[in-house]
Amino acid sequence: MAITIRPLLPVDLPRLFPLFGAYLDFYVVPRQAEKESSFLAQRLGADDSTCLGAFVGGELAGFALCHHTHNSLRLAPAWILHDLFVSPAYRHQGVAESLLGAVQTRAAAAGACEVVLSTAHQNTAAQALYAKHGYRADTDFRVYVRDLRS
């Protein structure tokens, strides 16, 4: 099975939108179609983000959305792989691995010192994939989140 990875552009929004919706459903996030569409439109082609699509036979099989940032302790650019999702029909066929490899290659080419990601505690399949590709659980820093909308 041939997998083609390429950056997603605004013209790809109609193909990405349903897959992004399935990603939100996976994490049981309430759907907000207008906000989702606006968010994705802002990310596609933006300088502060990279969204890669994995295509199999012309079908969008998965995506990876990265945000560009900086690591102050390493005084260098860094990428946050915030979202990686593969359609259930294409899982266990190398799509996620292809996306992950493309993210790492593009981040390194852009001068990033690291790719940082997180996943749900119960998402053991993703954890195994990330470990297989050299990612490690951070033991130096504890992550805290403060919801500013509540």
DSSP file (Angstrom, degrees, kcal/mol; ACC not computed):
  #  RESIDUE AA STRUCTURE BP1 BP2  ACC     N-H-->O    O-->H-N    N-H-->O    O-->H-N    TCO  KAPPA ALPHA  PHI   PSI    X-CA   Y-CA   Z-CA
    1    1 A M              0   0    0      0, 0.0     2,-0.4     0, 0.0    55,-0.0   0.000 360.0 360.0 360.0 123.5    0.0    0.0    0.0
    2    2 A A        -     0   0    0      2,-0.0    55,-0.5     0, 0.0     2,-0.5  -0.695 360.0-165.2 -85.4 129.1    1.5    3.3   -1.1
    3    3 A I        -     0   0    0     -2,-0.4     2,-0.5    53,-0.1    53,-0.2  -0.968   0.6-163.7-115.7 125.2    1.2    6.1    1.5
    4    4 A T  E     -A   55   0A   0     51,-2.6    51,-3.3    -2,-0.5     2,-0.5  -0.939   2.9-161.5-110.6 127.7    1.8    9.7    0.3
    5    5 A I  E     +A   54   0A   0     -2,-0.5    49,-0.2    49,-0.2    58,-0.0  -0.919  22.7 151.1-108.9 131.0    2.5   12.4    2.9
    6    6 A R  E     -A   53   0A   0     47,-2.0    47,-3.2    -2,-0.5     2,-0.1  -0.988  49.5 -87.2-151.7 157.6    2.1   16.1    2.0
    7    7 A P  E     -A   52   0A   0      0, 0.0     2,-0.4     0, 0.0    45,-0.3  -0.399  43.8-125.0 -63.1 140.7    1.2   19.3    3.7
    8    8 A L        -     0   0    0     43,-3.7    37,-0.5    -2,-0.1    43,-0.3  -0.717  28.3-163.4 -87.4 140.1   -2.5   20.0    3.8
    9    9 A L    >   -     0   0    0     -2,-0.4     3,-2.6    35,-0.2     4,-0.3  -0.684  39.0 -91.3-117.5 168.8   -3.6   23.4    2.3
   10   10 A P  G >  S+     0   0    0      0, 0.0     3,-1.7     0, 0.0    34,-0.1   0.830 124.3  63.0 -52.0 -32.9   -6.8   25.4    2.6
   11   11 A V  G 3  S+     0   0    0      1,-0.3     4,-0.2     2,-0.1    -3,-0.0   0.724  96.9  59.9 -64.5 -19.6   -8.1   23.6   -0.5
   12   12 A D  G X> S+     0   0    0     -3,-2.6     4,-2.3     1,-0.2     3,-1.2   0.482  73.5 101.5 -86.0  -3.4   -7.9   20.3    1.6
   13   13 A L  H <> S+     0   0    0     -3,-1.7     4,-2.8    -4,-0.3    -1,-0.2   0.871  76.2  55.3 -53.2 -43.4  -10.3   21.5    4.3
   14   14 A P  H 34 S+     0   0    0      0, 0.0    -1,-0.3     0, 0.0    -2,-0.1   0.823 113.1  43.1 -61.9 -27.8  -13.4   19.6    2.9
   15   15 A R  H <> S+     0   0    0     -3,-1.2     4,-0.7    -4,-0.2    -2,-0.2   0.840 117.3  45.5 -82.2 -34.9  -11.3   16.4    3.1
   16   16 A L  H  X S+     0   0    0     -4,-2.3     4,-2.9     1,-0.2     5,-0.3   0.861  97.5  73.0 -75.5 -36.1   -9.8   17.1    6.5
   17   17 A F  H  X S+     0   0    0     -4,-2.8     4,-2.1     1,-0.2    -1,-0.2   0.876  98.7  43.1 -53.0 -50.1  -13.0   18.3    8.2
   18   18 A P  H  > S+     0   0    0      0, 0.0     4,-1.9     0, 0.0    -1,-0.2   0.873 115.5  49.9 -66.9 -33.3  -14.7   14.9    8.6
   19   19 A L  H  X S+     0   0    0     -4,-0.7     4,-1.9    -3,-0.3    -2,-0.2   0.901 110.0  50.1 -69.8 -39.7  -11.5   13.2    9.7
   20   20 A F  H  X S+     0   0    0     -4,-2.9     4,-2.4     1,-0.2    -1,-0.2   0.884 108.6  54.2 -63.3 -37.8  -10.9   16.0   12.3
   21   21 A G  H  X S+     0   0    0     -4,-2.1     4,-2.5    -5,-0.3    -2,-0.2   0.901 106.4  50.5 -61.6 -41.5  -14.5   15.4   13.5
   22   22 A A  H  X S+     0   0    0     -4,-1.9     4,-2.2     2,-0.2    -1,-0.2   0.870 108.4  53.7 -64.5 -35.7  -13.7   11.7   14.0
   23   23 A Y  H  X S+     0   0    0     -4,-1.9     4,-1.5     2,-0.2    -2,-0.2   0.932 109.6  46.9 -62.2 -46.6  -10.6   12.7   16.0
   24   24 A L  H  <>S+     0   0    0     -4,-2.4     5,-2.6     1,-0.2    -2,-0.2   0.898 111.1  51.9 -62.9 -39.7  -12.8   14.9   18.2
   25   25 A D  H ><5S+     0   0    0     -4,-2.5     3,-1.7     3,-0.2    -1,-0.2   0.893 103.6  58.3 -62.1 -39.2  -15.3   12.0   18.6
   26   26 A F  H 3<5S+     0   0    0     -4,-2.2    -1,-0.2     1,-0.3    -2,-0.2   0.883 112.1  40.5 -57.3 -39.4  -12.5    9.7   19.6
   27   27 A Y  T 3<5S-     0   0    0     -4,-1.5    -1,-0.3    -3,-0.1    -2,-0.2   0.246 115.6-117.8 -95.0  12.7  -11.7   12.0   22.5
   28   28 A V  T < 5 +     0   0    0     -3,-1.7    -3,-0.2     1,-0.2    -2,-0.1   0.904  55.6 162.0  53.3  49.1  -15.4   12.6   23.2
   29   29 A V      < -     0   0    0     -5,-2.6    -1,-0.2    -6,-0.1    -2,-0.1  -0.870  45.6-110.3 -98.1 127.3  -15.2   16.3   22.5
   30   30 A P        -     0   0    0      0, 0.0     2,-0.2     0, 0.0    -1,-0.0  -0.310  39.3-113.3 -57.3 138.1  -18.5   18.0   21.9
   31   31 A R        +     0   0    0      1,-0.0     2,-0.2     4,-0.0   -10,-0.0  -0.524  35.1 175.2 -81.7 139.4  -18.8   19.0   18.2
   32   32 A Q     >  -     0   0    0     -2,-0.2     4,-2.8     1,-0.1     3,-0.3  -0.715  10.0-170.3-140.0  83.0  -18.9   22.7   17.2
   33   33 A A  H  > S+     0   0    0      1,-0.2     4,-2.6    -2,-0.2     5,-0.2   0.828  81.8  47.4 -51.3 -46.8  -18.9   22.6   13.4
   34   34 A E  H  > S+     0   0    0      1,-0.2     4,-2.3     2,-0.2    -1,-0.2   0.928 115.6  44.8 -64.2 -44.3  -18.4   26.4   12.8
   35   35 A K  H  > S+     0   0    0     -3,-0.3     4,-2.8     2,-0.2    -2,-0.2   0.893 113.2  51.4 -66.5 -39.7  -15.5   26.6   15.3
   36   36 A E  H  X S+     0   0    0     -4,-2.8     4,-2.6     2,-0.2     5,-0.2   0.939 111.4  47.0 -62.0 -46.8  -13.9   23.5   14.0
   37   37 A S  H  X S+     0   0    0     -4,-2.6     4,-2.5    -5,-0.2    -2,-0.2   0.910 114.2  47.1 -62.3 -43.6  -14.0   24.7   10.4
   38   38 A S  H  X S+     0   0    0     -4,-2.3     4,-2.1    -5,-0.2    -1,-0.2   0.916 112.0  50.6 -64.5 -44.3  -12.6   28.1   11.4
   39   39 A F  H  X S+     0   0    0     -4,-2.8     4,-1.6     1,-0.2    -2,-0.2   0.940 113.6  44.3 -59.3 -49.0   -9.9   26.6   13.5
   40   40 A L  H  X S+     0   0    0     -4,-2.6     4,-2.5     1,-0.2    -2,-0.2   0.902 110.7  54.1 -65.4 -41.5   -8.8   24.3   10.7
   41   41 A A  H  < S+     0   0    0     -4,-2.5    -1,-0.2     1,-0.2    -2,-0.2   0.881 109.4  49.3 -60.7 -37.4   -8.9   27.0    8.1
   42   42 A Q  H  < S+     0   0    0     -4,-2.1    -1,-0.2     1,-0.2    -2,-0.2   0.836 113.2  46.6 -70.1 -32.4   -6.7   29.1   10.3
   43   43 A R  H >< S+     0   0    0     -4,-1.6     3,-1.8    -5,-0.2     2,-0.4   0.864  90.3  89.6 -79.1 -36.8   -4.2   26.3   10.7
   44   44 A L  T 3< S-     0   0    0     -4,-2.5   -35,-0.2     1,-0.3     3,-0.1  -0.473 109.8  -1.8 -69.3 117.9   -3.9   25.2    7.1
   45   45 A G  T 3  S+     0   0    0    -37,-0.5    -1,-0.3    -2,-0.4     2,-0.1   0.472  98.1 140.6  82.7   2.3   -1.2   27.1    5.4
   46   46 A A    X   -     0   0    0     -3,-1.8     3,-0.9     1,-0.1    -1,-0.3  -0.441  57.8-130.2 -77.0 152.3   -0.4   29.2    8.5
   47   47 A D  T 3  S+     0   0    0      1,-0.2    -1,-0.1    -2,-0.1    -4,-0.1   0.740 105.5  54.9 -72.4 -22.8    3.2   30.0    9.4
   48   48 A D  T 3  S+     0   0    0     19,-0.1    20,-2.7    -5,-0.0     2,-0.3   0.382 109.8  47.2 -93.8   5.4    2.8   28.9   13.0
   49   49 A S  E <   - B   0  67A   0     -3,-0.9     2,-0.4    18,-0.2    18,-0.2  -0.962  57.1-156.2-142.7 156.4    1.5   25.4   12.1
   50   50 A T  E     - B   0  66A   0     16,-2.2    16,-3.2    -2,-0.3     2,-0.5  -0.982  11.9-173.0-132.2 124.1    2.2   22.4    9.9
   51   51 A C  E     - B   0  65A   0     -2,-0.4   -43,-3.7   -43,-0.3     2,-0.4  -0.966   7.9-167.3-119.2 116.7   -0.6   20.0    9.0
   52   52 A L  E     -AB   7  64A   0     12,-2.7    12,-2.2    -2,-0.5     2,-0.4  -0.817   4.2-154.8-104.6 141.5    0.4   16.9    7.2
   53   53 A G  E     -AB   6  63A   0    -47,-3.2   -47,-2.0    -2,-0.4     2,-0.6  -0.916   6.9-146.0-114.7 143.3   -2.0   14.6    5.4
   54   54 A A  E     -AB   5  62A   0      8,-2.7     7,-3.2    -2,-0.4     8,-1.2  -0.940  20.3-163.7-106.8 122.2   -1.4   10.9    4.7
   55   55 A F  E     -AB   4  60A   0    -51,-3.3   -51,-2.6    -2,-0.6     2,-0.5  -0.896  12.8-174.8-112.4 135.6   -3.1    9.8    1.4
   56   56 A V  E >  S- B   0  59A   0      3,-2.5     3,-2.1    -2,-0.4   -53,-0.1  -0.979  80.6 -20.4-126.7 115.6   -3.8    6.2    0.4
   57   57 A G  T 3  S-     0   0    0    -55,-0.5     3,-0.1    -2,-0.5    -1,-0.1   0.850 128.2 -51.5  55.1  36.8   -5.2    5.9   -3.1
   58   58 A G  T 3  S+     0   0    0      1,-0.3     2,-0.3   -54,-0.0    -1,-0.3   0.299 114.3 118.0  85.0 -10.4   -6.3    9.5   -3.1
   59   59 A E  E <  S-B   56   0A   0     -3,-2.1    -3,-2.5     1,-0.0     2,-0.9  -0.718  71.8-120.7 -90.5 138.4   -8.1    9.2    0.2
   60   60 A L  E     +B   55   0A   0     -2,-0.3    -5,-0.2    -5,-0.2     3,-0.1  -0.703  37.7 173.2 -76.2 109.0   -7.1   11.2    3.2
   61   61 A A  E     -     0   0A   0     -7,-3.2    26,-3.1    -2,-0.9     2,-0.3   0.698  57.2 -16.3 -94.0 -23.0   -6.2    8.4    5.6
   62   62 A G  E     -BC  54  86A   0     -8,-1.2    -8,-2.7    24,-0.3     2,-0.3  -0.984  55.4-146.8-170.8 168.9   -4.8   10.4    8.5
   63   63 A F  E     -BC  53  85A   0     22,-2.4    22,-2.4    -2,-0.3     2,-0.4  -0.981   4.2-154.9-147.1 158.2   -3.4   13.7    9.6
   64   64 A A  E     -BC  52  84A   0    -12,-2.2   -12,-2.7    -2,-0.3     2,-0.6  -0.987  11.6-162.2-134.4 125.1   -0.8   15.2   11.9
   65   65 A L  E     -BC  51  83A   0     18,-3.0    18,-1.7    -2,-0.4    17,-1.5  -0.939  11.7-176.2-113.1 118.7   -1.2   18.8   13.2
   66   66 A C  E     -BC  50  81A   0    -16,-3.2   -16,-2.2    -2,-0.6     2,-0.4  -0.877  14.8-150.2-115.1 145.2    1.9   20.5   14.6
   67   67 A H  E     -BC  49  80A   0     13,-2.4    13,-2.8    -2,-0.4     2,-0.4  -0.945  19.0-131.2-112.8 135.4    2.3   23.9   16.3
   68   68 A H  E     + C   0  79A   0    -20,-2.7    11,-0.2    -2,-0.4     2,-0.2  -0.705  43.3 141.9 -88.7 133.8    5.6   25.7   16.0
   69   69 A T  E     - C   0  78A   0      9,-3.0     9,-2.1    -2,-0.4     2,-0.3  -0.663  41.9-101.1-146.5-160.7    7.0   27.1   19.2
   70   70 A H  E     - C   0  77A   0      7,-0.3     2,-0.7    -2,-0.2     3,-0.1  -0.980  12.2-136.9-137.2 150.0   10.4   27.5   21.0
   71   71 A N  E  >> - C   0  76A   0      5,-3.3     5,-1.6    -2,-0.3     4,-0.9  -0.927  15.3-166.3-105.6 108.1   12.2   25.7   23.8
   72   72 A S  T  45S+     0   0    0     -2,-0.7    -1,-0.1     1,-0.2     3,-0.0   0.812  86.2  54.6 -66.1 -31.1   13.6   28.4   26.1
   73   73 A L  T  45S+     0   0    0      1,-0.2    -1,-0.2    -3,-0.1    -2,-0.0   0.794 117.7  35.3 -74.3 -26.6   15.9   26.0   28.0
   74   74 A R  T  45S-     0   0    0     -3,-0.5    -1,-0.2     2,-0.2    -2,-0.2   0.432 101.9-133.4-104.4  -2.2   17.5   24.7   24.7
   75   75 A L  T  <5 +     0   0    0     -4,-0.9    -3,-0.2     1,-0.2    -2,-0.1   0.902  69.2 102.5  52.4  48.4   17.3   28.2   23.0
   76   76 A A  E   <S-C   71   0A   0     -5,-1.6    -5,-3.3    38,-0.0    -1,-0.2  -0.981  78.6 -86.0-153.9 159.1   15.9   26.6   19.9
   77   77 A P  E     -C   70   0A   0      0, 0.0    36,-3.2     0, 0.0    37,-0.4  -0.310  43.9-173.7 -63.5 155.1   12.7   26.1   17.9
   78   78 A A  E     -C   69   0A   0     -9,-2.1    -9,-3.0    34,-0.3     2,-0.4  -0.972  16.3-135.8-146.5 157.7   10.5   23.2   18.8
   79   79 A W  E     -Cd  68 115A   0     35,-2.3    37,-2.7    -2,-0.3     2,-0.6  -0.939   6.6-150.1-117.0 142.0    7.4   21.5   17.4
   80   80 A I  E     -Cd  67 116A   0    -13,-2.8   -13,-2.4    -2,-0.4     2,-1.4  -0.956   7.8-151.3-107.8 115.8    4.4   20.3   19.3
   81   81 A L  E     +Cd  66 117A   0     35,-2.8    37,-0.6    -2,-0.6   -15,-0.2  -0.733  28.4 167.7 -83.5  95.3    2.7   17.4   17.6
   82   82 A H  E     +     0   0A   0    -17,-1.5     2,-0.4    -2,-1.4    -1,-0.2   0.834  57.6  24.5 -84.7 -33.9   -0.7   18.2   19.0
   83   83 A D  E     +C   65   0A   0    -18,-1.7   -18,-3.0    -3,-0.2     2,-0.4  -0.987  54.0 166.6-140.2 127.1   -2.9   16.0   17.0
   84   84 A L  E     +C   64   0A   0     -2,-0.4     2,-0.4   -20,-0.2   -20,-0.2  -0.978  16.1 164.6-136.4 124.7   -2.3   12.7   15.1
   85   85 A F  E     -C   63   0A   0    -22,-2.4   -22,-2.4    -2,-0.4     2,-0.4  -0.999  19.1-165.2-145.8 139.2   -5.2   10.7   13.9
   86   86 A V  E     -C   62   0A   0     -2,-0.4   -24,-0.3   -24,-0.2     5,-0.1  -0.987  34.0-109.0-123.9 133.3   -5.7    7.9   11.4
   87   87 A S    >   -     0   0    0    -26,-3.1     3,-2.4    -2,-0.4     4,-0.4  -0.321  30.4-119.8 -55.2 137.5   -9.1    6.8   10.1
   88   88 A P  G >  S+     0   0    0      0, 0.0     3,-1.0     0, 0.0    -1,-0.1   0.812 112.4  63.3 -52.0 -31.6  -10.0    3.4   11.6
   89   89 A A  G 3  S+     0   0    0      1,-0.2    -2,-0.1   -28,-0.0   -28,-0.0   0.694 109.4  39.9 -66.9 -17.8  -10.1    1.9    8.0
   90   90 A Y  G X >S+     0   0    0     -3,-2.4     3,-0.8   -29,-0.2     5,-0.6   0.272  85.4 124.3-116.5   9.9   -6.4    2.6    7.6
   91   91 A R  T < 5S+     0   0    0     -3,-1.0    -4,-0.0    -4,-0.4     0, 0.0  -0.364  70.8  23.3 -72.4 153.7   -5.0    1.7   11.1
   92   92 A H  T 3 5S+     0   0    0      1,-0.1    -1,-0.2    -2,-0.1    -2,-0.0   0.767  97.4  98.9  63.6  29.3   -2.2   -0.9   11.4
   93   93 A Q  T < 5S-     0   0    0     -3,-0.8    -2,-0.1     0, 0.0    -1,-0.1   0.191 104.7 -93.8-127.0  13.1   -1.1   -0.2    7.9
   94   94 A G  T  >5S+     0   0    0      3,-0.0     4,-2.1     4,-0.0     5,-0.2   0.488  90.6 120.1  91.6   3.2    1.8    2.1    8.5
   95   95 A V  H  ><S+     0   0    0     -5,-0.6     4,-2.5     2,-0.2     5,-0.2   0.953  77.4  44.7 -67.9 -49.2   -0.1    5.4    8.2
   96   96 A A  H  > S+     0   0    0      1,-0.2     4,-2.8     2,-0.2     5,-0.2   0.911 114.2  50.4 -62.0 -41.7    0.6    6.7   11.7
   97   97 A E  H  > S+     0   0    0      2,-0.2     4,-2.5     1,-0.2    -1,-0.2   0.894 110.2  50.2 -63.4 -39.0    4.3    5.7   11.4
   98   98 A S  H  X S+     0   0    0     -4,-2.1     4,-2.2     2,-0.2    -2,-0.2   0.916 112.4  46.8 -65.2 -42.9    4.5    7.5    8.1
   99   99 A L  H  X S+     0   0    0     -4,-2.5     4,-2.4     2,-0.2    -2,-0.2   0.929 112.4  49.6 -63.5 -44.9    3.0   10.6    9.5
  100  100 A L  H  X S+     0   0    0     -4,-2.8     4,-2.3     1,-0.2    -2,-0.2   0.913 111.7  48.6 -62.2 -43.3    5.2   10.5   12.6
  101  101 A G  H  X S+     0   0    0     -4,-2.5     4,-2.4     1,-0.2    -1,-0.2   0.896 111.2  50.3 -63.1 -40.4    8.4   10.0   10.4
  102  102 A A  H  X S+     0   0    0     -4,-2.2     4,-2.6     2,-0.2     5,-0.2   0.880 109.4  51.4 -66.5 -38.2    7.3   12.9    8.2
  103  103 A V  H  X S+     0   0    0     -4,-2.4     4,-2.8     2,-0.2     5,-0.2   0.949 111.6  47.1 -61.5 -48.6    6.8   15.2   11.2
  104  104 A Q  H  X S+     0   0    0     -4,-2.3     4,-2.3     1,-0.2    -2,-0.2   0.916 113.8  47.8 -60.7 -44.3   10.2   14.3   12.6
  105  105 A T  H  X S+     0   0    0     -4,-2.4     4,-2.2     2,-0.2    -1,-0.2   0.926 115.4  43.9 -63.3 -46.6   11.9   14.9    9.2
  106  106 A R  H  X S+     0   0    0     -4,-2.6     4,-1.6     2,-0.2    -2,-0.2   0.883 112.9  51.5 -69.1 -38.6   10.2   18.2    8.6
  107  107 A A  H  <>S+     0   0    0     -4,-2.8     5,-2.6    -5,-0.2     4,-0.3   0.936 111.8  46.7 -63.5 -45.2   10.7   19.5   12.2
  108  108 A A  H ><5S+     0   0    0     -4,-2.3     3,-1.5    -5,-0.2    -2,-0.2   0.912 110.8  52.2 -62.4 -42.2   14.5   18.6   11.9
  109  109 A A  H 3<5S+     0   0    0     -4,-2.2    -1,-0.2     1,-0.3    -2,-0.2   0.806 106.9  54.2 -63.8 -28.9   14.7   20.3    8.5
  110  110 A A  T 3<5S-     0   0    0     -4,-1.6    -1,-0.3    -3,-0.1    -2,-0.2   0.455 124.0-105.5 -83.7  -1.2   13.1   23.4   10.0
  111  111 A G  T < 5 +     0   0    0     -3,-1.5    -3,-0.2    -4,-0.3    -2,-0.1   0.577  63.8 158.6  90.2  10.2   15.7   23.5   12.7
  112  112 A A      < -     0   0    0     -5,-2.6   -34,-0.3    -6,-0.2    -1,-0.3  -0.409  35.8-152.0 -68.3 143.0   13.6   22.2   15.6
  113  113 A C  S    S-     0   0    0    -36,-3.2     2,-0.3     1,-0.2   -35,-0.2   0.634  73.8  -1.4 -87.0 -15.7   15.5   20.7   18.5
  114  114 A E        -     0   0    0    -37,-0.4   -35,-2.3    -7,-0.1     2,-0.5  -0.991  55.5-130.0-165.1 160.4   12.6   18.4   19.5
  115  115 A V  E     -d   79   0A   0     -2,-0.3     2,-0.4   -37,-0.2   -35,-0.2  -0.997  28.5-164.2-117.4 124.5    9.1   17.2   18.8
  116  116 A V  E     +d   80   0A   0    -37,-2.7   -35,-2.8    -2,-0.5     2,-0.3  -0.885  15.5 163.5-109.5 138.7    6.9   17.2   21.9
  117  117 A L  E     -d   81   0A   0     -2,-0.4     2,-0.3   -37,-0.2   -35,-0.1  -0.956  18.0-161.8-146.6 166.0    3.6   15.3   22.1
  118  118 A S        -     0   0    0    -37,-0.6     2,-0.3    -2,-0.3    19,-0.0  -0.969   6.1-174.3-143.9 160.1    1.1   14.0   24.5
  119  119 A T        -     0   0    0     -2,-0.3   -36,-0.0   -36,-0.1    -2,-0.0  -0.961  39.9 -75.4-148.6 165.4   -1.6   11.4   24.4
  120  120 A A    >   -     0   0    0     -2,-0.3     3,-1.4     1,-0.1     7,-0.2  -0.276  40.2-120.7 -62.8 147.0   -4.3   10.2   26.7
  121  121 A H  T 3  S+     0   0    0      1,-0.3    -1,-0.1     3,-0.0     6,-0.0   0.837 114.1  48.5 -57.7 -33.8   -3.3    7.9   29.5
  122  122 A Q  T 3  S+     0   0    0      1,-0.2     2,-2.0     2,-0.1    -1,-0.3   0.522  83.6  96.5 -87.0  -4.6   -5.5    5.2   28.2
  123  123 A N    <>  +     0   0    0     -3,-1.4     4,-2.0     1,-0.2    -1,-0.2  -0.494  42.9 159.1 -85.8  72.4   -4.3    5.4   24.6
  124  124 A T  H  >  +     0   0    0     -2,-2.0     4,-2.3     1,-0.2    -1,-0.2   0.776  66.4  61.1 -69.0 -27.3   -1.8    2.6   24.9
  125  125 A A  H  > S+     0   0    0     -3,-0.2     4,-2.0     2,-0.2    -1,-0.2   0.938 108.4  43.4 -64.3 -45.6   -1.6    2.0   21.2
  126  126 A A  H  > S+     0   0    0      1,-0.2     4,-2.7     2,-0.2     5,-0.2   0.906 111.6  54.7 -65.2 -40.9   -0.4    5.5   20.6
  127  127 A Q  H  X S+     0   0    0     -4,-2.0     4,-2.4     1,-0.2    -1,-0.2   0.907 108.5  48.4 -59.6 -41.9    2.0    5.2   23.5
  128  128 A A  H  X S+     0   0    0     -4,-2.3     4,-2.3     2,-0.2    -1,-0.2   0.906 111.1  50.8 -65.5 -41.4    3.5    2.1   22.0
  129  129 A L  H  X S+     0   0    0     -4,-2.0     4,-1.1     2,-0.2    -2,-0.2   0.937 112.0  46.7 -60.3 -47.5    3.9    3.7   18.6
  130  130 A Y  H  <>S+     0   0    0     -4,-2.7     5,-2.5     1,-0.2     3,-0.5   0.911 112.0  49.7 -64.8 -42.5    5.7    6.8   20.1
  131  131 A A  H ><5S+     0   0    0     -4,-2.4     3,-1.8     1,-0.2    -1,-0.2   0.903 106.4  56.8 -61.9 -40.2    8.0    4.6   22.3
  132  132 A K  H 3<5S+     0   0    0     -4,-2.3    -1,-0.2     1,-0.3    -2,-0.2   0.797 107.4  50.3 -60.2 -28.4    8.9    2.6   19.2
  133  133 A H  T 3<5S-     0   0    0     -4,-1.1    -1,-0.3    -3,-0.5    -2,-0.2   0.128 128.6 -92.3-101.6  20.1   10.0    5.8   17.5
  134  134 A G  T < 5S+     0   0    0     -3,-1.8     2,-0.2     1,-0.3    -3,-0.2   0.481  78.7 137.9  91.4   2.9   12.2    7.0   20.3
  135  135 A Y      < -     0   0    0     -5,-2.5     2,-0.3    -6,-0.2    -1,-0.3  -0.575  32.8-164.2 -79.5 147.0    9.8    9.2   22.3
  136  136 A R        -     0   0    0     -2,-0.2     2,-0.2     0, 0.0     3,-0.0  -0.953  28.0-100.6-130.5 150.7   10.0    8.8   26.0
  137  137 A A        -     0   0    0     -2,-0.3     2,-0.4     1,-0.1   -19,-0.0  -0.513  47.8-109.9 -66.5 134.9    7.7    9.8   28.8
  138  138 A D        +     0   0    0     -2,-0.2    -1,-0.1     1,-0.2     0, 0.0  -0.535  41.2 171.2 -71.5 122.8    9.0   13.1   30.3
  139  139 A T  S    S+     0   0    0     -2,-0.4    -1,-0.2     1,-0.1     3,-0.1   0.417  71.5  62.9-108.2  -2.8   10.4   12.4   33.8
  140  140 A D  S    S+     0   0    0      1,-0.2     2,-0.4     0, 0.0    -2,-0.1   0.814 105.6  35.2 -90.3 -34.3   11.9   15.9   34.2
  141  141 A F        -     0   0    0      2,-0.0     2,-0.4     0, 0.0    -1,-0.2  -0.948  65.2-142.8-128.9 143.2    8.7   18.0   34.1
  142  142 A R        -     0   0    0     -2,-0.4     2,-0.4    -3,-0.1    -3,-0.1  -0.860  25.8-132.1 -98.4 136.1    5.2   17.6   35.3
  143  143 A V        -     0   0    0     -2,-0.4     2,-0.3     2,-0.0    -2,-0.0  -0.760  23.5-173.7 -94.4 132.0    2.5   19.0   32.9
  144  144 A Y        -     0   0    0     -2,-0.4     2,-0.4     2,-0.0    -2,-0.0  -0.926   5.5-162.0-121.2 149.0   -0.2   21.2   34.4
  145  145 A V        -     0   0    0     -2,-0.3     2,-0.5     2,-0.0    -2,-0.0  -0.998   5.1-166.7-132.2 135.1   -3.2   22.6   32.5
  146  146 A R        -     0   0    0     -2,-0.4     2,-0.5     3,-0.0    -2,-0.0  -0.963  19.8-139.9-121.6 112.4   -5.4   25.5   33.6
  147  147 A D    >   -     0   0    0     -2,-0.5     3,-0.6     1,-0.2    -2,-0.0  -0.588  13.5-168.3 -71.9 119.1   -8.7   25.8   31.7
  148  148 A L  T 3  S+     0   0    0     -2,-0.5    -1,-0.2     1,-0.2     0, 0.0   0.435  79.0  64.3 -90.1   0.3   -9.3   29.5   31.0
  149  149 A R  T 3         0   0    0      1,-0.1    -1,-0.2     0, 0.0    -2,-0.1   0.359 360.0 360.0-103.7   4.5  -12.8   29.0   29.9
  150  150 A S    <         0   0    0     -3,-0.6    -1,-0.1     0, 0.0    -2,-0.1   0.420 360.0 360.0-116.0 360.0  -14.3   27.7   33.1
